[in-house]
Amino acid sequence: MRHHDESAAIRASLSGSSNATGLQGVLALPDFRWLWLGQIFSQLADKFYIVLMVFLIAQTWVKGTPEANPALAEAASAIRLDLPETRAQMITLLATGIYVANTIPAMLLGTVAGVWADRWPKRGVMVASNGLRALLVLLAPLCLVEGPEWLGLSWGYWGLVLMTFFESVLTQFFAPAEQAALPQLVPSDQLLAANSLYQATSMAATIVGFALGDPILRLLDLGLQRIGISGGEFLLLPLCYGLAAVAISRIRWQEPPRAPSRTTVWQEIGEGLQVLRERPRVFSAMVQLVLLYSLLAALYVLAISLAAAIPGLGPTQFGTLLAMSGLGLAIGALAVAQLGQGLNRRHLAATGLGTIGWSLVLLGQLRGNLVFTLLLCGVLGVGSALLAIPAQTTIQEETPEELRGKVFGLQNNLINVALSLPLVLAGAVVSRYGLLPVLWGLAAIALVAALLERPWKRW
């Protein structure tokens, strides 16, 4: 009995003694604060990484007009593409290689990485993945050294592509370990608030990382050049990944040792799939997340057409609409953190799907109006938060602790597929049938899914 009391006292000291709820309560947990801080730096680093790659491509491999880049013309010819007409198109062409290298591990390795995240200590996996990414990105300056060419481009460009591939591989181990650790650090009655805070900071990191990444890189470069140090732009990524590793290493939670696994990786993947078959709530939440990310991915493509219909905006400013939906998602996440604990999750999901559906309908009806389009994008983001956060919390609560890495690895695989396919299909469908029918079709899917939740019933 005394041993039990001492263990309870230790857990209380590690978790914090505040009885507060919502954001205040979850932020009172010391171990969660370190994990959250690690998430912020890791998320920022992921976004800064893409910005740095585009920055290096623009500064090193795309200079001046297309006619001034014969090597790029050779590369475009080698893969049977027309030579881009503008510098921006040339940058986009080379950046596509970076995007592909970043996406392939996300689509193929998530489930396998989730199995290993269950076999290894999760804190160690998170610290190691961030530490290795910090070391990996230190190789970026070497890619600017002149050397042999392949397909009309120097070896350095292909070196960046390969570095991006391995950086994405390490990310696949970090993500399921982080998601599986969260329920271990947060009491079940505060898990919804913790997921809400995670979602809000993820959106904030996306907006800050993409919006401020380029100015920050340039400031670092110019600032350090004034004191005689070149290459200042290369310091940002190892700093962010390094700070993420340091923050997570401060977590005092100790996982119980695991016995060596006697099953194969594929058998353990099957165990993760078995969770979906045996636990309908987990399966339903996973379907909701896949549906949500499919709708959001389609919106990324449709935003170009929506922006093109607005006289004061234009197609190149579609990012403004996406930023507004991200802001709405962050606001919705904070609202769920403060108010969502006592609400029925199926009602929240139905409300979120209904909000998304009607927002898509109204976006089609009011397209061309800047104020209403921005407002509806924000409302759509709020609806996304009402759907995503309860679904993620349900998966964390209902999945057995020893299987969480496998299930979250599978979730990451499905979500990455859900993000990729609509990006390919939506543009072709819009060009064939027009924007309005596509918006109505997506709205119908969301509204039917809302009705399937049977929000009129009490659960």
N, C-alpha and C positions, 0 to 999 in steps of 0.2 A: 504493500500500500504506500509505504514511504517512497519507494522507487518510482511508483506511478505519479505521485505528487511532485517529485523532483523533475520528472520528465515533462509534466505539464507546465511547471514553472519555467523550464528552459524554453519550451515552445512559445510560451507567452512572451518571454523576454526577446526572443528572436523575431516574433511577429509584431510586436508593439502592443501596447495595452489600451489603445484608444477604443472607445465604444461608438465612435462616430460612424456614420454611414455615408454612402455616396462617395464622391471624390475625396472628401476630407478623410473618410475612414480608410480608403485603400492607400492613400498617400502616407498614412501614418505607419504603414508596414515597412520597416527598414529594408528587408530583402527585396520586396517588390520595387522599392524606389531605385535600388541598384540595377535590377533587371530592366526597369523602364528607362533609366538613363542609358544603359547599354543599347536598348532598342533605338533610342533617339539618335545616338551617334552612328549606329550601324545603318539605320535608314537613310540618314543624311549622306553617309559615305556611298551607299548604293546609287543615290541620285547624282552626287558629285562625280561618280565614276563615269557615268554616261556623258555628262557635260564635259569632263576632261577629255574623253575620247574624241568627241566632236571638235573640241578646241584644238587638239593636236592634229587632227585630220585637216582642219582649216588652215592651220599655221604651217604645216609641213608638206602635205601632199596636194593641196589644192591652192594654187597661187594664181591670181589673175583670172583671165578668161579661159574658156575651154580650149581655145586655140593655143594658149600658152602651156597646156598640159598634155603633150603628146603621149606620155606614159599612161595617163588616164584613158585616152582614146584607145590605146592598145588593150587596156584592161576591159573596157566596155565591149570592144570587138570580140575579145576572147570568150566572153560569156553571152555573146549575141545580143547585146543591147545597143540602142542608138546612143551616140555621144550626147550627153546632157547639153542643153543650150545655155544654161546659166551656171554661175559659180555655186549657188545654193543647191541646184540639182546635183552637181558633182559631189558636193559634201554629203548630200543625202544618199547618193549611190554608195559611197564608201562607208558611211555610217550604217548602212544596211548590213554589211558584213559583221559589224560589232553587235547589232541587234540579234542577228541570227546566232552568233556564237554565245550570246547571253541567254537565248531562249532554249536552245537544244538541251542543255542539262536540266533546265527547269521542267521540260516536258518528259524527259526520259528517266531521270535519276531520282525524282522526288520520293517515290515509294521505297526504293532500295535504300536511299539515305535515311529514311524514316526507320527502317529496321535497325540500322547500325546506331541510330540515335537512341533506340531502346536498349541496345546491348551495352552501350558505353555510358559513363556518368554524364548527365546532361550539362551540368555546369562546365565540365571539362571540354565537352564538344563545342559549347558556345565560345569559351575562351580561346580554344585552339583555332576554331574557324576564323574568328576575327583577327587573332594574332598572325595566322598564316596569310590572310588577305592583306594585312598591313605589310608583311614582308614581300608578298607577291607584287604589289603595286610599286614597290621601290625599284622594280626592274623597268618601269616605263621609260625613264630617260635613256636606257640602253637602246631602245627601239628607234631613237632618233639618229643613231650612228649610221653613217652611210655604209652600204654593203651591196651584195648581189640582189638582182631583181627577179621577180617571178610574176608572170602575167602583167608585165608592165609596171609593177609596183615594187618598191624596195622591200627587203626582208623585214624592215621595221614595222610596216603596216601589218604584215602577216603575223609578226610577233605580238602586236597588240591584240589581234584577233585570237591568237592562242592564249594569251594572258587572260582575256575576257572569258574564254571558255573555262579555264581553271578557276577563275574567280567565281563564276556562276556555280561550278561544282561544289566549292566550299560553302556557298550560300545555301545549297540544298541540304547540307547537314545542319546549318545553323537554324533554319526556319522551323523544322519539326521539333528540334530540341527545345527551342524557345517556347513554342506553343504548348509542349508537354510539361514544361517546368512551371508554367504560370499557375495551374491548379494546385501545385504543391506549395506554392508560396502565398497563396491567397485563400482565405476561408471561403467556403461555398456561397455564403450569403453576400460576399463582396465580389464574386467573380464577374457578375454582370458589369459592375462599375469599373473593374480592372480592364475588361475587354473594351469597354466604351472609351476609356482613356487611351488604350493602345490604338484604337481606330482613329481617334481624334489626332493623336500625335503622328500617326502614319500619314494622314492626309496633310497635316501641317508640314511634315518633312518633305513630302512630295512637292508641295507648292514652293516652299523655301528653297529646296534643293535645285529644282529646275529654274525657278525665277531668279535666284541670286547666285547660282553656281558660277556662271560665267563672270559676272562682276567680281566675285570673291577671288577667282583664279587670277584674273588680271591684276587685282590689287596686290595679291601676294607676289606675283611676278615683278611688278613695277616697284613695290616697296622694298623687296630684298635686293633688287638690282641697284638701288640707290646706296646700299651699304656694301656693294661689291659681291653679292651672292646671286648667282644665276640659277634658274630652275626653281624658283619659289612656288610655281604652280604645282609642282610634284609633291609638296609637303602636306597638302590638305588631306589627301586620302589616307596615307599612313597615320596621320594624327587622329583622324576620326575613327578608323578601325582600331587603332591602339587604345584610344580612350574607351571604346566599347569593351575591349578585352579587359582593361583594368577595372572598369565599373562592375562587370559581371563577376570578376574574380573576387570582389568584395562580398559577394553573397555568402552567408554563413550556413546555409542549408546544406546538410550532408545527406546524400542519398544512401540508402542501405546497399551493401555490396550485392551484386548479382552473380548467380552461379553461371558458369560458361554455358552458352546455348548448345544444345545437342541437335537442333533442327537446322535445316538449310534456310538460306535467305528466302527462297521461293515459298517454302512452307510457312514462314513467318508472314510473308505478304498475304498468303491465304488466310492466316489468322486475322489479319486486319480486315479482309473482305468479309470474313465470318461475322465480325462485329456489326457490319452494315446489315447482314441478313437477319441477325438475331435481335437487333435493337432498332425497331421501327423509327423511334424518335431521332436516333443518330442518322439513319438513312434519309429521313425527311429533311433534317437540317442540312445535310450534305447536298441534297437536290436543290434546296433553296439557295445555297451559296453558289452552286454551279449556274443556276438560272440567273441570279443577280449579276454575276461577273460576265455572263454572256450578254445580258442587256447593256451593261456598262461598256463592254468592248464595242458593241454595235454603235453605242452613242458616240464613242471616240471618232468613228468614221462619219456618222451623221452630223456631227458638230461642224464639219467643214461645210456641208450644204446649208445647215442652219445659219452659220455665220455669213455665208455668201449671200443669203437672202436679206441681210440687214445692211442698209446703205451706209451706216456709220461704222461698220465693222469690216466685212470682207472675209474671204475664205482663209487668208493667211493669219487671221486673228482668232481662229477657232479655239486656241488655248484659253482665251478669256472665258468661254462657256464652260470648259472643263474645270478651270480654276473655281468658277462659281459653284459647280456641282460638288467639288471637293470641299469648299467652304461650308456648303449646306450639310454635307456628310459629317464634318467635324462638329458643327452645331448640334446636329441630331444625336451624335455620339455623346456629347456632354449632357444633353437632355435625358438620354436613356440612363446615363450614369447616376443622375440625381433623382429621377422619377420612376425609372423602369423596374425597380426591384419588386414592387408589389403587384405588377401587372402581369396578366396572362400572356405567355410568350406566343401562343398561336394567334391571339388577338393582335399582338404587336406585329407579327409577320404578315397577317392579313392586311393590317393598316398600312404597312410599308409597301406591300405589293400593290394595293389599291392606289396609294399615293403616287407610285411610279407610273402605274397605268394611266391615271388621269393626267399626270404631268405630260406624258408622251402625246396624249390626245390633244391637249391644249397647246403643246409646242407646235403641232401641225397646224392647228387653227389660227394661232397668233404669230406664226413665223413672219419675220420681217420687222417685228417691233422689238427694239433693243431692250427696253425696260422689262417688258413681259417675258421675253426669252431668258434674260438673266435671272429674273425672279423664279421662273419655272425650273430652270436648271438648279437653282438653290433648293427649291422644294423637292425636286427629284433626289437630290443628295440626302435630304432629311429622310425621305422614304427608304433610301438605301441603308441608312444607319438603323432604322427601325427593323429592317429585315436581317441585316448581317450580324449585328451584335448578339441578339438572342440566339440565333442559329449557331454561332461560334461557341457561345457559352454552353448551349445544350450538348454539343459534341464533347467539350471538355469535361462536363459533369458526368455524362452517361458512358464515356469510354473508360474501361478499366485502366488503371495507372500503368500497368506493365505493357499495354498495347497502344498507348497514346502516340508514341513516335511513329508506329506503322500507320495508324489511322490518319495522322496529320500529314505524313508523307504522301499517302494516297490522296488526301484532300488537296495538297499543293499540286500534284499531278493533274487532277481533274480541273482545278481552277485555271492552271496554265493552258490546258487545252481549251477551256471555255473562253479564255481571253484571246486565244489565237485564231480559232476558226471564224468567229464573227468578223474579225479584222479582215479576213480574206473574202468572206462572202458578202458582207454588208455593202461594200462599194460596188460590186458587180450587180447586186439586186437593185440598188438605188439608181444606177445608170440605166437599168432596163425598165424599171417600173415607176421611178420617181420617188421623191422623198416622202410624200404624204402617205401612200399605201404602206410603205415600210414602217413609218411611225405608228400607223394604226395597227398593223400586224403585231408589232412588239407590244403595243398597249393591250391588245387582246390577249396575248400570252400572259402578261402580268395580271390582268384582271381575272382570267380563268384560274390562274394559280391562287389568287386571293380567295376566290370562291371555294376552291378545294380545301382551304383551311377551315371552312365552315365557321366563320366568325360569329354566327348567330347562336352557336351552341355554347354552353358553359362547360368548361373542362375542369 
